[in-house]
Amino acid sequence: DNASMESFFSHLKTEGLYPYHIRSLAEAQSRIEKYIRFYNRRRPQRKLNKLTPVEYRRPFAA
């Protein structure tokens, strides 16, 4: 299913890239890496009962 990735990329663009005036490829790469860390560790997901992806997966990894 491609819907999950389309949703992620939509969030990445609207929250992680569009608000900033990016001037170089290195800056874009840095912003993307920071957003991925934010998305996985700090951004609660409604579909995951308001947990971050890392918090949601933690019980399954134990």
Distance bins in CASP14 RR format, pairs under 12 A and 6 or more apart:
PFRMAT RR
TARGET T0000
AUTHOR 0000-0000-0000
RMODE 2
METHOD distances of the structure
MODEL  1
1 7 0 0 0 0 0 1 0 0 0 0 0
2 8 0 0 0 0 0 1 0 0 0 0 0
2 9 0 0 0 0 0 1 0 0 0 0 0
3 9 0 0 0 0 0 1 0 0 0 0 0
3 10 0 0 0 0 0 1 0 0 0 0 0
3 47 0 0 0 0 0 1 0 0 0 0 0
4 10 0 0 0 0 0 1 0 0 0 0 0
4 11 0 0 0 0 0 1 0 0 0 0 0
4 45 0 0 0 0 0 1 0 0 0 0 0
4 47 0 0 0 0 1 0 0 0 0 0 0
4 48 0 0 0 0 0 1 0 0 0 0 0
4 53 0 0 0 0 0 1 0 0 0 0 0
5 11 0 0 0 0 0 1 0 0 0 0 0
5 12 0 0 0 0 0 1 0 0 0 0 0
6 12 0 0 0 0 0 1 0 0 0 0 0
6 13 0 0 0 0 0 1 0 0 0 0 0
7 13 0 0 0 0 0 1 0 0 0 0 0
7 14 0 0 0 0 0 1 0 0 0 0 0
7 15 0 0 0 0 0 1 0 0 0 0 0
7 39 0 0 0 0 0 1 0 0 0 0 0
7 45 0 0 0 0 1 0 0 0 0 0 0
7 46 0 0 0 0 0 1 0 0 0 0 0
7 47 0 0 0 0 1 0 0 0 0 0 0
8 14 0 0 0 0 0 1 0 0 0 0 0
8 15 0 0 0 0 0 1 0 0 0 0 0
8 16 0 0 0 0 0 1 0 0 0 0 0
8 32 0 0 0 0 0 1 0 0 0 0 0
8 35 0 0 0 0 1 0 0 0 0 0 0
8 36 0 0 0 0 1 0 0 0 0 0 0
8 39 1 0 0 1 0 0 0 0 0 0 0
8 40 0 0 0 0 0 1 0 0 0 0 0
8 43 0 0 0 0 0 1 0 0 0 0 0
8 45 0 0 0 0 0 1 0 0 0 0 0
8 47 0 0 0 0 0 1 0 0 0 0 0
8 53 0 0 0 0 0 1 0 0 0 0 0
9 15 0 0 0 0 0 1 0 0 0 0 0
9 16 0 0 0 0 0 1 0 0 0 0 0
9 17 0 0 0 0 1 0 0 0 0 0 0
9 32 0 0 0 0 0 1 0 0 0 0 0
9 35 0 0 0 0 0 1 0 0 0 0 0
9 36 0 0 0 0 0 1 0 0 0 0 0
9 39 0 0 0 0 0 1 0 0 0 0 0
10 16 0 0 0 0 0 1 0 0 0 0 0
10 17 0 0 0 0 0 1 0 0 0 0 0
10 18 0 0 0 0 0 1 0 0 0 0 0
10 39 0 0 0 0 0 1 0 0 0 0 0
11 17 0 0 0 0 0 1 0 0 0 0 0
11 18 0 0 0 0 0 1 0 0 0 0 0
11 32 0 0 0 0 0 1 0 0 0 0 0
11 35 0 0 0 0 1 0 0 0 0 0 0
11 36 0 0 0 0 0 1 0 0 0 0 0
11 38 0 0 0 0 0 1 0 0 0 0 0
11 39 1 0 0 1 0 0 0 0 0 0 0
11 40 0 0 0 0 0 1 0 0 0 0 0
11 43 0 0 0 0 1 0 0 0 0 0 0
11 45 0 0 0 0 1 0 0 0 0 0 0
11 46 0 0 0 0 0 1 0 0 0 0 0
12 18 0 0 0 0 1 0 0 0 0 0 0
12 19 0 0 0 0 0 1 0 0 0 0 0
12 28 0 0 0 0 0 1 0 0 0 0 0
12 31 0 0 0 0 1 0 0 0 0 0 0
12 32 1 0 0 1 0 0 0 0 0 0 0
12 33 0 0 0 0 0 1 0 0 0 0 0
12 34 0 0 0 0 0 1 0 0 0 0 0
12 35 1 0 1 0 0 0 0 0 0 0 0
12 36 1 0 0 1 0 0 0 0 0 0 0
12 38 0 0 0 0 0 1 0 0 0 0 0
12 39 1 0 0 1 0 0 0 0 0 0 0
12 40 0 0 0 0 0 1 0 0 0 0 0
12 43 0 0 0 0 0 1 0 0 0 0 0
13 19 0 0 0 0 1 0 0 0 0 0 0
13 20 0 0 0 0 0 1 0 0 0 0 0
13 22 0 0 0 0 0 1 0 0 0 0 0
13 28 0 0 0 0 0 1 0 0 0 0 0
13 31 0 0 0 0 0 1 0 0 0 0 0
13 32 0 0 0 0 0 1 0 0 0 0 0
13 35 0 0 0 0 1 0 0 0 0 0 0
14 20 0 0 0 0 0 1 0 0 0 0 0
14 35 0 0 0 0 0 1 0 0 0 0 0
15 31 0 0 0 0 0 1 0 0 0 0 0
15 32 0 0 0 0 0 1 0 0 0 0 0
15 34 0 0 0 0 0 1 0 0 0 0 0
15 35 1 0 0 1 0 0 0 0 0 0 0
15 36 0 0 0 0 0 1 0 0 0 0 0
15 38 0 0 0 0 1 0 0 0 0 0 0
15 39 0 0 0 0 1 0 0 0 0 0 0
15 42 0 0 0 0 0 1 0 0 0 0 0
15 43 0 0 0 0 1 0 0 0 0 0 0
16 22 0 0 0 0 1 0 0 0 0 0 0
16 27 0 0 0 0 0 1 0 0 0 0 0
16 28 0 0 0 0 1 0 0 0 0 0 0
16 30 0 0 0 0 0 1 0 0 0 0 0
16 31 1 0 1 0 0 0 0 0 0 0 0
16 32 1 0 0 1 0 0 0 0 0 0 0
16 33 0 0 0 0 0 1 0 0 0 0 0
16 34 0 0 0 0 1 0 0 0 0 0 0
16 35 1 0 1 0 0 0 0 0 0 0 0
16 36 0 0 0 0 1 0 0 0 0 0 0
16 37 0 0 0 0 0 1 0 0 0 0 0
16 38 0 0 0 0 1 0 0 0 0 0 0
16 39 0 0 0 0 1 0 0 0 0 0 0
16 43 0 0 0 0 0 1 0 0 0 0 0
17 27 0 0 0 0 0 1 0 0 0 0 0
17 28 1 0 0 1 0 0 0 0 0 0 0
17 29 0 0 0 0 0 1 0 0 0 0 0
17 30 0 0 0 0 0 1 0 0 0 0 0
17 31 1 0 0 1 0 0 0 0 0 0 0
17 32 1 0 0 1 0 0 0 0 0 0 0
17 33 0 0 0 0 0 1 0 0 0 0 0
17 34 0 0 0 0 0 1 0 0 0 0 0
17 35 1 0 0 1 0 0 0 0 0 0 0
17 36 0 0 0 0 0 1 0 0 0 0 0
18 28 0 0 0 0 0 1 0 0 0 0 0
18 31 0 0 0 0 0 1 0 0 0 0 0
18 35 0 0 0 0 0 1 0 0 0 0 0
19 31 0 0 0 0 1 0 0 0 0 0 0
19 35 0 0 0 0 0 1 0 0 0 0 0
20 27 0 0 0 0 1 0 0 0 0 0 0
20 28 0 0 0 0 1 0 0 0 0 0 0
20 30 0 0 0 0 0 1 0 0 0 0 0
20 31 1 0 0 1 0 0 0 0 0 0 0
20 32 0 0 0 0 0 1 0 0 0 0 0
20 34 0 0 0 0 0 1 0 0 0 0 0
20 35 0 0 0 0 0 1 0 0 0 0 0
21 27 0 0 0 0 1 0 0 0 0 0 0
21 28 0 0 0 0 0 1 0 0 0 0 0
21 31 0 0 0 0 0 1 0 0 0 0 0
22 28 1 0 1 0 0 0 0 0 0 0 0
22 29 0 0 0 0 1 0 0 0 0 0 0
22 30 0 0 0 0 1 0 0 0 0 0 0
22 31 1 0 0 1 0 0 0 0 0 0 0
22 32 0 0 0 0 1 0 0 0 0 0 0
22 35 0 0 0 0 0 1 0 0 0 0 0
23 30 0 0 0 0 0 1 0 0 0 0 0
23 31 0 0 0 0 0 1 0 0 0 0 0
24 30 0 0 0 0 1 0 0 0 0 0 0
24 31 0 0 0 0 0 1 0 0 0 0 0
25 31 0 0 0 0 0 1 0 0 0 0 0
25 32 0 0 0 0 0 1 0 0 0 0 0
26 32 0 0 0 0 0 1 0 0 0 0 0
26 33 0 0 0 0 0 1 0 0 0 0 0
27 33 0 0 0 0 0 1 0 0 0 0 0
27 34 0 0 0 0 0 1 0 0 0 0 0
28 34 0 0 0 0 0 1 0 0 0 0 0
28 35 0 0 0 0 0 1 0 0 0 0 0
29 35 0 0 0 0 0 1 0 0 0 0 0
29 36 0 0 0 0 0 1 0 0 0 0 0
30 36 0 0 0 0 0 1 0 0 0 0 0
30 37 0 0 0 0 0 1 0 0 0 0 0
31 37 0 0 0 0 0 1 0 0 0 0 0
31 38 0 0 0 0 0 1 0 0 0 0 0
32 38 0 0 0 0 0 1 0 0 0 0 0
32 39 0 0 0 0 0 1 0 0 0 0 0
33 39 0 0 0 0 0 1 0 0 0 0 0
33 40 0 0 0 0 0 1 0 0 0 0 0
34 40 0 0 0 0 0 1 0 0 0 0 0
34 41 0 0 0 0 0 1 0 0 0 0 0
34 42 0 0 0 0 0 1 0 0 0 0 0
34 43 0 0 0 0 0 1 0 0 0 0 0
35 41 0 0 0 0 0 1 0 0 0 0 0
35 42 0 0 0 0 0 1 0 0 0 0 0
35 43 0 0 0 0 1 0 0 0 0 0 0
36 42 0 0 0 0 0 1 0 0 0 0 0
36 43 0 0 0 0 0 1 0 0 0 0 0
36 53 0 0 0 0 0 1 0 0 0 0 0
36 54 0 0 0 0 0 1 0 0 0 0 0
37 43 0 0 0 0 1 0 0 0 0 0 0
37 52 0 0 0 0 0 1 0 0 0 0 0
37 53 0 0 0 0 0 1 0 0 0 0 0
37 54 0 0 0 0 1 0 0 0 0 0 0
38 44 0 0 0 0 0 1 0 0 0 0 0
38 52 0 0 0 0 1 0 0 0 0 0 0
38 53 0 0 0 0 0 1 0 0 0 0 0
38 54 0 0 0 0 0 1 0 0 0 0 0
39 45 0 0 0 0 1 0 0 0 0 0 0
39 48 0 0 0 0 0 1 0 0 0 0 0
39 52 0 0 0 0 1 0 0 0 0 0 0
39 53 1 0 0 1 0 0 0 0 0 0 0
39 54 0 0 0 0 1 0 0 0 0 0 0
40 48 0 0 0 0 0 1 0 0 0 0 0
40 51 0 0 0 0 0 1 0 0 0 0 0
40 52 1 0 0 1 0 0 0 0 0 0 0
40 53 1 0 1 0 0 0 0 0 0 0 0
40 54 1 0 1 0 0 0 0 0 0 0 0
40 55 0 0 0 0 1 0 0 0 0 0 0
40 56 0 0 0 0 0 1 0 0 0 0 0
40 57 0 0 0 0 1 0 0 0 0 0 0
40 58 0 0 0 0 0 1 0 0 0 0 0
41 51 0 0 0 0 0 1 0 0 0 0 0
41 52 1 0 1 0 0 0 0 0 0 0 0
41 53 0 0 0 0 1 0 0 0 0 0 0
41 54 1 0 1 0 0 0 0 0 0 0 0
41 55 0 0 0 0 1 0 0 0 0 0 0
41 56 0 0 0 0 0 1 0 0 0 0 0
41 57 0 0 0 0 0 1 0 0 0 0 0
41 58 0 0 0 0 0 1 0 0 0 0 0
42 51 0 0 0 0 0 1 0 0 0 0 0
42 52 1 0 0 1 0 0 0 0 0 0 0
42 53 0 0 0 0 0 1 0 0 0 0 0
42 54 0 0 0 0 1 0 0 0 0 0 0
42 55 0 0 0 0 1 0 0 0 0 0 0
43 50 0 0 0 0 0 1 0 0 0 0 0
43 51 0 0 0 0 0 1 0 0 0 0 0
43 52 1 0 0 1 0 0 0 0 0 0 0
43 53 0 0 0 0 1 0 0 0 0 0 0
43 54 0 0 0 0 0 1 0 0 0 0 0
43 55 0 0 0 0 0 1 0 0 0 0 0
43 56 0 0 0 0 0 1 0 0 0 0 0
44 50 1 0 1 0 0 0 0 0 0 0 0
44 51 1 0 0 1 0 0 0 0 0 0 0
44 52 1 0 1 0 0 0 0 0 0 0 0
44 53 0 0 0 0 1 0 0 0 0 0 0
44 54 0 0 0 0 0 1 0 0 0 0 0
44 55 0 0 0 0 1 0 0 0 0 0 0
44 56 0 0 0 0 1 0 0 0 0 0 0
45 51 1 0 0 1 0 0 0 0 0 0 0
45 52 1 0 0 1 0 0 0 0 0 0 0
45 53 1 0 0 1 0 0 0 0 0 0 0
45 54 0 0 0 0 0 1 0 0 0 0 0
45 55 0 0 0 0 1 0 0 0 0 0 0
45 56 1 0 0 1 0 0 0 0 0 0 0
45 57 0 0 0 0 0 1 0 0 0 0 0
46 52 0 0 0 0 0 1 0 0 0 0 0
46 56 0 0 0 0 0 1 0 0 0 0 0
47 53 0 0 0 0 0 1 0 0 0 0 0
47 56 0 0 0 0 1 0 0 0 0 0 0
48 54 0 0 0 0 0 1 0 0 0 0 0
48 55 1 0 0 1 0 0 0 0 0 0 0
48 56 1 0 1 0 0 0 0 0 0 0 0
48 57 0 0 0 0 1 0 0 0 0 0 0
48 58 0 0 0 0 0 1 0 0 0 0 0
48 59 0 0 0 0 0 1 0 0 0 0 0
49 55 0 0 0 0 1 0 0 0 0 0 0
49 56 1 0 0 1 0 0 0 0 0 0 0
49 59 0 0 0 0 0 1 0 0 0 0 0
50 56 0 0 0 0 1 0 0 0 0 0 0
51 57 0 0 0 0 1 0 0 0 0 0 0
51 58 0 0 0 0 1 0 0 0 0 0 0
51 59 0 0 0 0 0 1 0 0 0 0 0
52 58 0 0 0 0 1 0 0 0 0 0 0
53 60 0 0 0 0 0 1 0 0 0 0 0
53 61 0 0 0 0 0 1 0 0 0 0 0
54 60 0 0 0 0 0 1 0 0 0 0 0
54 61 0 0 0 0 1 0 0 0 0 0 0
55 61 0 0 0 0 0 1 0 0 0 0 0
END
